[in-house]
Amino acid sequence: MSAPVRYSYAGTGYSPGDLSGYAPEFLLRLYREMLRIRRIEERIEARYHEDQMKSPIHLVIGQEAISVGACSALAREDAIYLSHRTHGNYLAKGGDLKAMMSELYCRKNGCAGSVGGSMHLFDVDAGVAGSSAIVAGSVPIAVGHALAAQQRGTGQVVGVFFGDAGVEEGVFWESLNFAVLHQLPVLFFCENNFYSVCSPLTVRQPEGVEIHRKATAFGANTMLVDGTNVLRVHGAVRSAVAAARAGRGPQFLELQAYRWRGHGGAGDDSKSGYRSTDEAAQWRQYCPVAGFGDLLRAQGLLDPDLHENMESGIAAEIDAAFEHAINSPDPDPEEITRFVYSP
C-alpha cells in the first residue's frame, strides 16, 4: 500500500464578501439544505448497523456544498444524473426523502421500487433522471439526454455528477468529445474528493496534471471550484447554466471537496492506513456546513432560535421518513422478475 498523501487545501473558506448580492432568505435556504443533508446522512450512518437498510451506502458528509450549490442553480425542469454517491444530489434537487428511505429499506414504495437501492435513486418529478453505480456509467446517458433536449428545443440543461475516477474511463472522454462537437447543453460535475475507494489520485493519475485542464484540451469550457464553499459552487454553476442554455456548449466544473467518511458504509476508515488521520482532520477545518453557518451568524443572519427551529424541523422530518420506510410494505415476490429481460 502506498504511503498516505497529505493534500494541502488551496481554497480560502468562506468570507463576508461571498454574501454580496444574495438575499438573506436565499442564504438561509442554502444553509438549511446543507444542514438537512448532513443530518440525514448522520442518521443513516447511526442506524446502518441495525442491518435493516439492505443496500450499500456511500455517504456525502463533507461534500454537501457541491450538492446544494449546484442544484440551487438549476431549474426544476433541468435534469441531473448521478453516480453511486447519490444522497446529497438527490435531496438537493428535490428528491422525496420518504421515497429515498423506503428505497434504502428495500420497500415496495421506494423511489426505485426496492430494486435500485442507494446507488440507483431517481425522482423524475424533481428532475433526478437516473443514477448508475458503474464509474462514469451515467455520463453517456446524460449526454444523450442533452442531445435530445437540444434537438427538441426545450431549453433544458442536463447535469451529470461523477467522481475523480470517472475521468479515468474511456467512455467519459468519448462523451465529452461528442458533447463538445455538437455543443450540447450539458454540465459535467466532477466531484473531486481525491480518492477512488482507497486509491489516492497520486497512484491513478499523473502528478501535476489537473483534471479540469484535461477537459479544456477537449474544447470544453472549464472551471476549478472550491467545493467546500456553497456560494462559490452556486455562482460557478449559475454561470455554467447560463452559458449552456445560451448555446455555448458543454461546461466542465471540477469541484474539490473531501470525503470525510469511508468510501462505502458507515464510519471513518482513515485508520486502515490508506490515508492519514491528520489529512482528514486538516480538511475538517473546511466544513461546508459549519463554515457557512459561522459566517451567517457573524453577519447577524442566523440566530440561535432560528438555528434551533431548523434543527428541530429537520429532526422531525427525518423521524417521519424513517418511520414511513420501516412501516412500508415489502415488495411483492411475484414482481421479482418484472424488470428482468431474458430471451
N, C-alpha and C positions, 0 to 999 in steps of 0.2 A: 504494500500500500504506500502511496506517495505521502510525503510529509504534508501536514496541514498548511494551507495557504492563508496568509493574512491579507485581506483586501482593505486597502486604505480608502475610506469613503471620500469621494470628490465633491459631494453636494454640500450645501450650506445650511440645510434645515429650513425652518420657517423664519420669516422676518416680517415686521409690520407692513413693509411695502407690498407684500404679497396680497394684502387685503384690498388694495386700491381698486376702486371701480366695481366692487361687489356689494350687493345689498345684504344687510345683516341676516335676513331670512334665508337667503341662499347659503350663506356661510354656515349657519346653524344646521341647515338641512344636510350639508355635506358632512359636518361633524357627526350628526346623529346617525347617518347612514354608515359611516365608518365604525362608529361605536357599536351599532347594531350587528354588523358583520363580525366584529371581534367577539362580542358576547355570544352570538350564535355558535361560532367556532369553538369557543371555550366550553360551552355547554355540551356540544357534540363530543369534544375531547374528554370531558369529565365523565360522560356516560358510556363511552365506547367500550370500556372494559366489561360492561354488562353482557356483551356479546349478543345483543338483540338487534343491532344495526348490521344486517347481513350484507354489508357492502364495504369494499375497501374505501378508505377516505384519504384525501390529500388536502390538508388544511392550508388556508391562505393567511394565517396570522403573520403580520409584518408586511403584507402586500396589499392592505386594504385601500391605500390611496390610489393605487393603479385602477382597481375595480371601480371605485366611486368617481374618481376624477375623469376616467374615460367615459363611463356610461352616462354621467351627468351632462356630457357634451353631445350626446346622441339624442335624436328624436325617438319617440316610442316606436314609430314605424320603421326606423332603421333596424337592421338585423345584425346579430352577432353570433359567431360560432366559437366554441370553447374547446380547450384541451382537456386533460384529465383532472386539472385543478380547477374545479368548476364553481364552487360555492359562492365566492365573492362576486364574480362576474354575473352569475345567475341572479343573485339577490340585488345587486346594484342596478341591473337592467329592469328590475320589477318583477322577477320571478316569484311565484307563490311559495311562501315559506312552508305552509302546511303540506302542500304537494311535494315539496322537496324532502321534508322529514318523512313523509309516507314512503317516498322512494328509498330513502336510506334504510327504513324498516321493512322494505320489500312488501309493501301493502298494495292492494289492488288499485287504490286511488292515488298512487304515486304519480308524479308528473310523467313518468315513462311506463306506467302500469306495472311496476315492480320488475321489469325485465332489463332496466338500464343501470340502476344504482347510481352512486355518487358521481361516477365518471361519465355518465351519459344523460345529464339533465337537459331538459328543454322546456320552453314555455312559449309557444307560438304567439299567443296574445301579447306577451311582453317583448317580443322580438328576439327571444333566445331560440334561434333556429335549429341548433343542434350541437352536439359535443362528440368528441372522439377520443378514446383512450390511446389510440395509436399516435406516436410522436409525429406531429405535422399532419395528422390524418384529416383534420378539418380544413386545412389550408386550400386544397384544390376545390373543395366543395364550396367554400366561401367565395372563391374567385369565380366559380361558375354561377353562383347566385348574383354576384356583381355584374357579370356579363348579361344575365337575364334582365336585371334592373336597367342596365344601360340600353338594351335593345327595346325594352318596353317603355322607356322614357318616364319611369316612375319618380325619379329624383331621389330614390332611396340610396343610402350609403350602407355598405356592409363592412363590418369589422370582424377580425379573426384574432383570437388570443392564442399564443403558443409560448413555450419556454425557450431558453437559450439553446437547448439541444435540438429544437425544431429546425434551426438553420444548418444542422448537420445532415439533413435529409435531402436527397436529390429532388424530391417532389416539391419541396419548398421553393427552390431556385427555378424550377420549371414553371411553377405557378406565378412567381414574381415576374419572370420574364414575359409570360403571357399577359399578365395584368398591365405591365408597362407598355408592351407592344400595342395593346388595344385601349390603353388609357382608361382603365376600369375604375369605378368609384369604390375602391376597396381600401381599408385601413389595416395594415399589418401591425399588431400589437405584440412586440417581443418582450415578454416579462422576463428580463434577465436577472435571475437570483443567484447566478454564478455556479450553480450545481445541477447536474443531471443525476438524480438518485444520490449516489455517494461520490461521483466523479467531478472534481472541480474543472473549471474552464481550462486551466493550465495543462491538463492531460488530454484535452479534447480538441482544443483549437490553438493555432499558432500564437505565440506570445506577441503582444503589441498590435495585433490585428483586431480592430474594433468591429463589432457586428454591424452597426449601422453603416459603416463605411463600405462594407461589402455590398449592402443593398444599394448604396449610392452608385457603385460601379455598374449596377444593372440598369441605371437610369431612373430609379425611384427617388421621390422627394423624401428626405430622411431627417430625423431629429433624434438627439440623445437627450433624455429627460430624467430628472430626479424623480424616481418613482416612489419616494417617501413623502413627497410634498403634493398634497391633493390639488392645490391650486395651480401648481406648475403643470401637473398632468392635465388638469381640466383645460388650461389655456392652450397647451400644445395640441390637444385633441380637438378643441374647438376650431383652431386654425386649420388643422388637417381635414376636418369635416367640411369646412367651407371650401377648401381647395378641391377636394374630391367631388363635392356637389356641383362645383362650378366647371367640372370637366377637365381638371388639371391632373387627372390620373391618380394612380395609387400613392399612398402615403405610408412610410415605414417609420415607426416610432420604437426606439429601444428604450425601455422603461426599466431603470435599475432600482431594485429593492432587494431585500434579503429574506430568505425563508427561515423564520425563527424555529419552526418545528421540523421534525424529520420529514423525509420525502413522503412517506406514507404512514398512516396510522396516527396514534396519539403520542405526544411527548417529544422532548428534545433528544436527538440521538448524537449530539456532539461528542459525548464521552466515548463513543465507539471508536473514535480516532481518525475518521476521515476529514474532520475539520476540528479546529481548536475551540475550546470553550471561551477563550479570550476573544476570538474572532466574532463569535455570536454575541458576546457581551458588548463589543465595540459597536456593532450595528444596532443594538437595542437602545443606544443613545438617540437614535433617529427614528423612534417610534412614530409612525404616521398619525396615530390616534392621539396619543398623549401630547405630542408636539403641537398639533393643531389646536387641541383643547387649551393648552397653556397660552398660546397666542391669543385665542379668543377671550380668555379670562383677563389677560393683560390689557386688552383693548376694551374691557367692560361689556363684552357681548355675551358672556356665559357666566352667570352667577350660580352659586351653589344650589339654589332652589330649582332653577331650570335644569341643571345637570341631574339632579335627583329625580325630577319628573321624567327626564329622558330614560334614566336607568330603570325606573320602576315600570314605565310603559314598555320598554324593550323586554324586561324580565317577564312581564305578564304575557306578552306576545309569544315568547319562547315557551313558556309553560303551556300555553294553549296549543302550540304547534306539536309539542311532544305528546301531550295528552291526546290530541287528534290522531297522530300517527300510531301510537300504541294501541288505541282502541278501534282502529280502522280494520276492515276485513282483509284477510289473506287473499291472494289471487286464487281463482278457480283452477283446480288441477287440469280440467279439460282444455284450458286455454294455453297450456304449456307449449304446444306446437303451433300456436296461432301465427307467429311471425317467423316460423322456420319453413324454408322452402327447399324441397328436395325432389328430384325427378322420380 
